[in-house]
Amino acid sequence: MLIRARVPLRISFAGGGTDVSPYTDEYGGAVLNSTISRFATVSLIPRKDSKIVVKSIDFDKTVHYDLSEDFSLSGQFGLIEGVIDHFKKHFNLPSGFEITVQNDAPPGSGLGSSSAVSVAMIGALLEFVGSSMTPYEIAELSYKIERIDVGIKGGRQDQYAAAFGGFNFIEFQRDYTLVQPLKLKENIRLELEHRLVVAYIGGSHNSSDILSDQIKKAKKGQNIEMLHRQKKLAYEMKKALLLGNLDEMGEIMHEAWQVKKGMAKGITNEKIDTIYESARKSGAIGGKISGAGGGGFMFFLTHPEKRYTVMDSLRKVGAQPISYVFYGEGLQVWKIR
């Protein structure tokens, strides 16, 4: 028997950073995001012994464990170990297994790939042990393992985007999270898909350092007004999107990027600024980097007739536009015998 689980990666349009404690705990956060047709996939094959074999396609590395041993919860495989460790402690794992992890985006891409792997692993292991959870429960468990057990700094939106999928407006409070799926008219969704250019700019974001700086500033009250503005812009962008005012959405995106750049060290650099200005000059209304910043993917909302001009300008400055479509499903799990 083979169990396979996959979840889509996400792009975050607005509100990023307001889902990170301590801001969320004190003021509440809000983000607007959507999943796209790039996936984290986990394949699990049960074994007849207590051995666990984990193969990462992305890192081109295989590691071996045993159910009887303790996990370090550190290094490249720390998050994977964290998920397995939770199931070892809280579920009756019937045997060892072989698990293969593959991501459609490079590590550090800013598309929420780490959380996507966590959610996919939880989905596969729930199927393996014959249990089930709601998308809310899966997202919360993924958050707990990633942020608390393993200690990876970050926010809350990635786990919920992966578990639910589609366009979502997500509100965060200290004690709960509320996911509001957005039902866009098809013509609005298709037009946004046409006008939104997603490009890989290379490198990888060091989210830990960036988020550490953001958290430090939030604790000192130094970037609270910026985070308040980001949250307000998330609400404004949701309204513009639902009404199909895509030009306005692009303008809000541009303002949000100007605010985001000042929130922490390392979010932008000379290369990112050059790419952004090139896109703007060639017909992008607004754009931003995906994730914490520093590298990975950027996306740009263009004027209707300027999509291909923007794509050409991005290639000239070293960015690589990718093909994608918006993807409406979250975690999916299936078996093959």
N, C-alpha and C positions, 0 to 999 in steps of 0.2 A: 504494500500500500504506500502511496505517495500522497502527502498533504501539501497543497500549495496555497500560499496566501500572498496577496499583493494589495498595495495601497498607492494612491496617486500622490505625487509631489504637489506642492502648492506655491502660488505666488501671492504675496500680501500687498494689497493695494494701498491700505491706509491703516493707521493706528498702531503700527509696529512699535514696540517699546512700552506701550501702556499695559501690555499683558505681563510685564516683568515686575516681580516684587522688589522693593517695598511699595512702588507706586500703586500697583493693583490693590494691595491690601488697604491702603489709606484712602484712595480716591475712586477705585474701580477703573477698569480699562475697557476698550472697545476696538475691534479690528474688523476690517473687511478683507476677505481673501477668497481665492478660488483654486480648485485643483485642476491640474492639466494632465495631458496624456504622456506623462513621464512617471515611471513607477519604481517602487521598491518591492522586490519579490523575494519571498522566502520559500524554500522547498525543504520538506522534512520527510525523511524515511526512517521508520522505526527499526531498531536493532533488537537482537535477541539477548544482548548482554547489557552491562551497565555503562558501556563506553559512550561518550559524546564526542562527535567529530563536527567541527564547525569550519566551513570553507567560505572565505570571503572572495568573491570574484573581483571586487573593486581593489582590494589590497593584495590580490594574488597570493594569499596566505591561507594555510590550513593549520588549525590548532586542535589538540586532543585533550579531553578531560575524562573524568570518571564521576559518576553520580555521588560517590563517597567523598570526594575531595571538596575543599573550600575554594571559593573563587576570590580573586584579588579585587575585582570590580575596577580595574585600572587599565590604562593602555588602549591600543586600537580596538580591542575586543571587550572593553569594560562594559559598554552598554549591553552587548549581547550576553555577557556573563551575568549582568544584573537581572535580565529577563529570565534566564535559565535558573538563576539562584532563587528568584521569587517563586517560580513554579516548583522548584525542588522543596522549598520550605512550606508552601501553602497548598499544594496539590499532590495527589498521589501519582507521580510519574511512573508509568507501568514498566518502563525500560529505558535504556539509552536510545540514542537516535543520531542520525547524520543530518546536518542542516546546512543548506547552501544559501548565501545571502548575496543578492545582486541589486545594484542601484542604477537607474538610468541617468544619473547625474554624478559628477565627480564629488568626492568628499569635500566639504567646505563650499558647496555651490550656493548656499543661501536659499535653497528650495525646500528646506525642512526635511532633508533626507535622513538624518539621524533618527528623528522622531518617527518618520515613516517606517524605518526598519524595526523600531521598537514595537509599533502598532502591528506590523505584519507578523512579527515573531509571536506576539501575544495571541493573535488570531490563529496561527498555526498550532501553537501549544494548547490552546483551549480545545481545538478540534482533536488533538492527540489525546488529551485526558478526558474527553467526552463532556466538556462543560461549555457554558455559554455566558456571555455578558452583553449588556446593552452598549451602544456606541459611547454613551456618556461614561459608563463604567470602564470601558477599555481605554478611553482617552485619559481618564483620571489615574488609572493604574500606570499607564505609560508615563504620565507626568511624574508620578511618585517615584517610579524606578529611575527615570532619567535625572530628575532634578534633586531628589532627596537621597535615594539609596546610592546612586553612582556619583552624585555631586556635580553634574554637568550644568553650568550656568545657562540660563535661558528663560524664555517665557512659556506661556501656556497654549498659544494658538496652534502650534504645529501638530500637536497630538490630536486636537479636535478636528483640524482640517483633514488629517489622514483618516480618522475614524469615520467621519461623516461624509466627506467628499462634496463636490459641487460648490456653488456660490453660497457663502455664509457670512452673516454679520454676527459676530460673537462678542458677548458682553461678559466681563469678568468682575467678580466681587471676591472678597476675602473667603467667603464660605460656599460660593457656588459659581457655576458658569452656565450661561444660557446661549444656546446655539439657535440662531434664527435663519433657516434656509431661505434664500431669496429666489423666487420664481420669476425669472426674467422672461419677457416676451422673446420669442425666437428671433425676430428680426434684430432686436437689441443685442442679444448674445452673439449672433453671427457677425453683426457689424463691429462689435467690440473685438471679436476674435480676428477680424480682418485688419482692424486699425491698430491693434496692440502688437508691437514687434518685441519679441523676446530674444536676447542675445547673450552668448557666453563671452565674458571679457577676459577670462583666464585668471590664474591665481586662485587663492581661496581666502575666505574671510576668517580672521581669527576672532570668532565670536566670543570666546572666553575673555580675552583682553578688553574688547570693546564693551561687552556687557558689564565687566567688572568696573570699568570707568563710569558707565552709565549708572550702575547701582550706587557707586560711591558718591556720585554727584546728587542722586536722588535722596540719599540719606542726609546729605548736607543741605538739601533744598535748593540746589544750584540750577537744576534743569526742570523744575516742576512746571513752570509756565510753558515751556516747550512741550512737555508731555500733555498738559491740558490742551494745548493747541492741536496737537496730533490727534487727540481723542475727538475734539470738536470737528476736525477735518474728516475723520472717519464717518461721523454722522452725516456731514454735508455730502460726502462722496456717495454714501448709500442712497441718499435721495436722488442725486444726479443720475446714478446708474439705473435705478428703478424707473425713472422718468425718461430714460434714453437720452439725457443731455450729455453726450460723450465729450463734446468740446469743454463743457464745464468740468467734467470729471478730469480731463487732462490738465486743466488749469489748477484744480485742487491738488492733483498729483505733483505738479511743479512746486506749489507752495509747500506741500508736505516735505518734499526733498530738501528745499532750502532750510526748513526747520530741522530736519533730521541731521543734516550735516554738522550742526552745532551741538548735538546732544552728547557726543563722546568722541574721544580721540580714535583715529583709525577708520572711521566710517567712510571717508573719501580720501583720495590722494590725487596726484597730478594726472595720472593716467585716467582715472575715473572722471575727473573734471573735464578732461579733453574729449573723452567719448561723449559725455553728456552735452557739452556745448556743440559738438559736431552734429549730434542728432537734432538738437534744437534748431540749429541754423538750416538744416535740410528739411525740416517740416514736422518735427515732433512738438506737440503742445507741452507735454510734461513727461516725466519719467522718474525712475528711482532705481536704486540697487535693491535686489531681493535679499532679505535676511539682514543680519547685523551690519554688514558692510565690509569694505576692504577688497572685495573680489567676488568671483563667482558669476552670477547672472544679473543683468540689468534688463528692464523693459521700458518701453516708450509708447505712449499713446499719440498717434500721428493724426495729422489732418487727413481727410478721406482720400485725397488724390496724391498723398505724399508717402504712402507706405513704402514703395519700392525705392524712392529717392533716399529715404532714411536708411533702409537696409544697405544700399550701396555706400552711403557715407560711413556707416558702422564698419563695414568690411575694410574701408580705406584706413581706418584708425585701429585695426587689429581686433575688432569684435566679430563674433560669428553668430549671425541670426540663425535660429533654429525653427524647425517646423513643429507645430503643436496644435492641439485643439483643447478646448475646455472639456473637462471630464466630470460627469455628474455623480459617479458612484464613489463610495468610500472603501472601507475594508471589504475585500472579497476573499472567501476561502472555499476551496473545493478539493475533492479527493479523486485520485486515479488509482485503479486497482490493476 
